[in-house]
Amino acid sequence: MNYQIAVIKGDGIGPEIVTEAMKVLDAVGNKFGHKFSFTEALMGACAIDETGNPLPDETLAICKKSDAILFGSIGHPKYDNDPNAKVRPEQGLLKLRKELGLYANIRPVAYYPALEAFSPLKTERIEGADFVVVRELTGGIYFGEKGRSEDGTSAYDHCTYSISEIERIAIVGFDLAMKRRKKLTLVDKANVLETSRLWRDTVKKVAAQYPEVELDFLFVDNAAMQMILAPTQFDVILTENMFGDIISDEGSVIGGSIGLLPSASTGDSVGLYEPIHGSYPQGAGKNIANPMATILSAAMLLESSLNLVKEANIIRKAVAQAIENNVATEDLNKTNPVGTNDIGDYIVQVINNN
């Protein structure tokens, strides 16, 4: 099979980490008889610099006609540190999510025994942790009406959700729970927010279609605490946009490094796959960035968008072997680190030998 993959390397370390993921996909293709045709496109600060637009029309067109999108990271200090900048790299990603209808963000969090020393949490708390955060991605406060008063002394960000938006993401969460351990936790703030009360009412109704799935509820502040105290209690966490953004990053301390967390953004058409970390511009071009999250995102791409489950699993096993053998960049191996490209080469070698 020949698959068309849109590649958005983005800013900072994005080009380096995505290059390694492409290398791994090519190895999988060679092993299993697939052809991945990569078409690169601009988005983020690099796109603003070149075109003035964080998401050029050409990039959007390439994404729409592809089978999946592999994405690195966006962001640059010259925009991040300028609160008055009218055009920002993040606007490109938000627009891409809206244009492609990518309403479901799926972020797995896993415990790696070989990395327990890198987690600030005690081993007995995190051992066996394995859960997924399902985050609604195209609604809520990030997309609500926003602005400032005429005199500039106050500002507002509106949070709005509809029943249909909640229903469709809830179905994603329950379907995923059915494939896992059949437990779903809704994280909200229903004691304060009206949108959270609508979430809770709607999710309860959807739950009636999934009698095998155990449903419970946590307020977001308690959920954040429980993720640290007892992360093994979770299977699938379902939540709204901003809460999901925060708690999924919090989950990075369980694995020991944010450089290990992949994600998938899916909806009604093409899916987008990316690491959850940022562009780390200070590390750009130094061959020190950890590409494992991007490589694991490529595994999610194979499984979710192309239904290549066996191929996805061989990547995951190769990454686990690299971690177990301490083949890691400086964030995980302080004494004898290897470079970004060395990680890709090692994982390719493991794939070729299995």
Disulfide bonds with the S-S distance in Angstrom:
none
